Amino acid sequence: MVLRFFWYIWAAIIGTSLLVIVLAVSLGLRPPDQVPVETLAGTLQIAAREAFLDGGKPAVEALLSRDEQVADLFALVESQGADCAGDDRIGPVGATGCLRLQLLAPPFGSLRRFLPFLTPMTAGAGISLVIALMLARRFVRPIQRLGEALADLSKGDLDRRIGPALSHSEPAIADVGRAFDMAASKLQELTESRSRLFHDISHEIRSPLARLQVATALLHQNPARLEAMLPRIEADIARVDRLVEEILTLARLERGGLAVLQPVEIDLLEILDPMLRDAALEGQVRQVGLRYHGPDRLDLRCDPELLHRAFENILRNALRYSPQGGTVEVTVALQDGAVVVTFRDDGPGIDATQLTHIFHAFVRDQTGSGTGLGLAIAANAIRLHGGTVRAENLPGGGLKITATLPASGADRPQAG
């Protein structure tokens, strides 16, 4: 590919040079130091006659030998009779003879017209050869590297990166290298996430199924234990059912896109109020208080079911990690054309390196409680509403999760 690109560039340079030469010759253009033969012959004829008058034949021969171009084109000859009647006669020799200035056949024939251009043409061809080769390598080599990287990526080498190797190339090519690295990183992240998801799903389902198999075997041996084991069996079945439901919900949110939304105009407090009441009752068991700060009404165009699911998952997560006697605060505010809902708890917070990962599927704390899908479902539901969600540790301890939603449906992408 380098050679092919090189030939294209070099052929274009040489072709342009040849075209310029042909035009110069056809139009009679010559380098400044070149004199047309006809003009040179007339001038030389006058000079030769004057030299003959001053010194005879030796003086004319000396005149012709002074210039290499003149010596190649003209010769001094002795003629007799009718040949002495022409304009090229210089002077008499003897009684009937004469000296004439004869124009010789130029070396290389008609090609002599191109000789003044031969040296610059040769030098230009050599220089352009080197430049064309350098240009070919500079432009083609990055493309080859990109092709090789794509081939490696298709074979499963997700660690391949080419941005540093193309950083000194042309800006547009360097941008392509950076875009490739970003795409490769995203693909690697998605592939690893999918592998982790499959592993976690199989692990989450395998545990309750294994307990159900054990319970079934025990019941075969002793059917009388059915009443004692029935609550555990029902709990495992409910766990599997809840896990499957959450997996299907997450898959629907991630793959369904805006088509899953059924937005209506609703007061946001109609979603939050029953949720806060239920959370307050649950918090009383561990003496966890619940506080709300915000307006009594805030109209919002949204999918009530999805948004309820998102806020409920975040709120229950805050209740779960709040210590006994702690407080969970829910704040709603309208800021810069956006609805901002924050959930604060007094829990231990999370590791700073995990702040951006807690909204991924099956990411849980060290206790391993929950399915690890609640915050992932919440993040995807908020994203589909055109909003964002982020988590941050509080200076005095605890975690704050902030959900930001467009206050107007015009600010959000529409389905269809």
N, C-alpha and C positions, 0 to 999 in steps of 0.2 A: 504493500500500500504506500509505503514511503517513496519507493521508486516511481510508482505511477503518478503520485502527486508531484514529485520532483519533475518528471517529464512534462507534465502540464504547465508548470511554472516556467521551466526553462524554455520550452517550445514557444510559449507566449512572448518571452523576452527576445529570443532570437528572431522569431517571426516579425516582431515589431521593428527590430533593427534592420532586417533585410528589406522590409517595406520602405523604410526611410531611405536606404541606399538606392533602391530602384527608382524611387521618386526623384532623388537628387540627380541621378545619372540621366534619367529621361528628360528632366527639365534643364539639363546642362549646368547644374550647380557643381562647383568644385571647391576644394579647400582654398583658403586665401593665398597660399604660396604656390599654387598651380596655375600656369599660364596656358591658354589654349594653343594647340600646335600651329594653327593658322596665324595667330598673332605673333607667336615666337618665330615662325619662318620669315615673316615680313621684316621684323626687327633685326633678325640675324642677317638677312640679305643685305640690308643697308650697312650694318656694322662690318660685314665681310668685305664689301666693296671698298669701304674706307681703309680697312686693314691692308687690302691688296695694293692700294695706291701708296700706302706708307711703306710696306715691307715685302710685298709680293706674296707668293704662295706660302712661305714659312710663317708669315705674320697671320695668314688666314687659318693655317693649321693650329697655331698657338691659340687663336681665338676659340676655335671649336673644342679644344681640349680643356678649356678652363671650367666648363660646366658638364657634369655627368649626364644630365638630361639631354643637353645639346649633342653630346658625343654619341648618345644612344639613338638619337633620332635623325641626325644629319651626317652626311659624308661629303667630302670634297673630291670631285672627280674631274678628269680631263676629257673633253669631248671634241668631236670634229664635225664640221659641216652643219647640217640642219639642226643638230641638237644645241648648237650655240645660239640659236635664234630666240630661245625662250627667256622668260623673265628671271629665271634662276641663274643667269649668266653673271659671273662676278668680274671676270677680266680676261683679256686675251693671253694665249700661250702660243708662241711661235707665229707663223704666218696665217694659218687657218684654224688653229685650235683655240680652246678657251677653258676656263675653270668654271665649274658649275657647283651649286649647293644642292645636293640630291637628298630628298626626304626618304629615309629608310622605312621598311616595314617595322612597326613598333613591336617589341617583344610582347608575347602573350596575345598578340592580335587584338581582337575587340575586347578582350578581358582587361586590357590595359586601362580602360576607363574606370574599372573598379579598384585598381591598385591603390589609389590614394586612401580608400576606405578600408583596406585590408588590415593594416596595423591596429587602428582603433576597434575594428570589428573583432579581431582575434583577442585583444585584451578584454573587450567587453564580454565576449563569449566565456572567457575563463573566469572573470569575476562573477558574472551572472550565474555560472555553473555552481560556484561555491555558495552564493547567496541563495539560489534556488534550493540547493540541498539542505541548507540550514533552515530555510522556511518550511520545507517539507517535513523535516524532522520535528520542528517546533509545533507544527499544527497537527501532524498525524500521530505522533507518539502519545499525546494525551488521549486521543480517541482510541488508540490501541489499548492503553491502560484501562480505560473505561470499559471497553469490550471484554477484556480479560477479567475485570472485577465483576461484571455482570454474569459472565460464565461461571465464575467461582461462587457467586451468590446463588445462582440457579442450582448448583451442586450441593448447596447446604452450608457453605462457608459464610456464616452470618457475621463473623468477626472481621471480614474484609473491609478496609477503609482506604480511600484514595485521596482524600482531601489534602493531607500534607504533601503528597507527591505532586499534586497539581497546583500547589499554592503559588509557584513561581511562573505558571503559564499565563496566557492571556486572561484578563479579568472574567470574561464570559465563560471560558473553560474552567477557571478556578471555581466559579459559582456552580457549574455543573458538578464538579467534584464534591463541593460542600453539600449540594442537594442530594447527591448519591449517598454520602455518609449519613445524612439525616434519615433518608428513606431506609437505609440498611439498619440503622439503629432502631427505628420504629418497627421494622419487620422483625428484628431480633427480639425486641421487647414483646411484640404480639405473639411470636412463636413461643417464647418462654412462658408468657402468661397463659397461653392455651395449654401448654404441657402441664403447668402447675395447676390449672383449672381442672384438667382431666384427673390428675392425681388426687386433688382435694375432693372432687366429687366422688370418686371411687372410694376414698377413705371414709368420707362422711356417710355414704350409703352402706358400706361394708360393715361398719360397727353395729348399727341397729339390726341389720339383717343377720349378722352372726349371733346376736343375742336372741333374735326370734327363732333361729334354727336350734339353738340350745334349749330354749323354752319348749319348742315343739318336741324335741327328743325327750325331754323330761316328762312332758305330758303323756307321751306314748308309754313311758315306763310307769307313771303314776298319775292317772287322770284326776285323782282326787285333789291334786295341787292346782287345778285350774283357777279356782276362786282366788287363791293367794297370788298367783302369777298374772292374773288378768290385767291388773293396773299397769304392771311393767310392760306387758305386751302392747296394751293400748298406747302407752307413752312412746314406745319405739315406733309404732305405726304412725302416730301423730308426728313424730320427729321426721320420719322419712317423707311423709306427706307435705309437711311444711318446707322441708328442704327442696323437694321437687318443685313445689309451687314457687319458691323464691328463685330457683334456677330458671324456670320458665319465664318468670317475670323479668329477670335480668336479661335473658336472651331476647325477649320481646322488645325491651327498651333499647338494647344495643343494636339490634338488626332491623327493628321495625321502623326506626326513624320517626319523622314527624307524623307518619300515618297512624301511629298509636294514640296521638293526642285527640281529645274530644273537648276542646276549650269552650268555656261558657263564661259569662260575666257573673262574678260572685264576690260577696264580701269575704275577705281573707279570714276575718274573725269567725265566720261560720265553719271554717276548717279547723282553726286553732282552738276555739273555745271548748268543744267536747273533748278534744285531745288533751287539753290542759287539765280539765276536770278529772279525767280518768287517771292521768299521771299523778295528780295531787293525791288521789285515793291510794294509788300504789305506793307513793312515797311515804305515806303515813306509817306503813309497816316498819320502815327503817328510820323514821323520823327525818326524812329528807323533805325540806321545804321547797315550794315552787312559787316563783314570782314572775309576773308579767308586766312589762313596761311597753306602752305603745298606745295608739289611737283605739277608739271604740269601734271604728269602722274604716275599712280600706278596701275599695273596690279593685278587683284584679281579674283580668281575663286569663283563665288557666283551666287545666283539667283537674277538677276537684279530687278525683280518686287518686290520681298519680301524685299530686302535691300532698295530699293527706298521708299517703304511704311514705313519701320522702321525709316529711317533717316528723312523722311518728317514729320512724327508724332513728333519726337523729336524737329525738327527745328521749327515747327509751335507752339509747346508748349513754346519754348524759346521766339518766337515773341510775343505770347499772353501775357506773363508776364513781358516783358521788358517795362519800363516806357517810356513816351514820351521823345524823345531826347536820349534814351539809345542806347546801341550797343549790337549786337549779334555776337560773334566770333565763327567761325568754324575752327578747326585745324586738320590736317591730318598728321600723322607721322608714320614712321616705327621704332618700338622699340622691340629689342630682338626677332626678327622673327615674330612679330605681327603687324597688322595694327591698330593704335589707332586713333579713331575719337572722338574729344571732341566738345561739344556745350556749350558755356558760355553765360549767359545773365546777365543783370543788375537788375533783378527783386528782389522781397523781399525774395526769397528763400522759404523754407518750414520748418515746424517744424521738429526738429532732430529726433523725434520718428517716423516720417512718411517716412524717407529716404528709408527704405527697403520695404515700402508698396506701393510707388507710381507706381510701375510696376505691381500691381495687378489690376484686372478688377474693374471698377466702383469706383476707388479711385480718388476723386477730391478735389479741394481746397474749402475754405469756400464760394466762390462765386457760386459754383455749376455749373460753365460753362463747356461746352463740355459734351461728353458722358462718359468720364472716361475710355475709352477703348484704346486710342491711344498709351499710353506708354506700356500698357500690350501687345498690338500687336507688338510693337517695340521690347520689351524684348524677346518675344517668337521667333520672326524672327531671331534676333541675336543669340539666344541660339541654334536654329536649324543649324546655320552656324558654330557651335562650338565655339562661342564667349561668352563674358560676357558683362554686362552693369551695371553701378552703378551711383549713384547720390551723390553729396556732396555740402554742402553750402560753399560759398566762404567767406573768412574772411571779405572782404569789402562789402559784400552784393551780392546777386545773387546766381544762381545755376549753377553747372557744371555737365553735364551728359557725361560720358565716355563710349564709345563702343569699345571693343577690339575684333578683328577678327584674326584668323590664316592667316598668309600671304601666306601659301601654302596649297593646298588641301590635301596634305599628312598628315597635322597635324589635320585634321578634320575627324570625323567618316563618313564613306561612307554609302550611302543609299543601302539597299538590303543586 
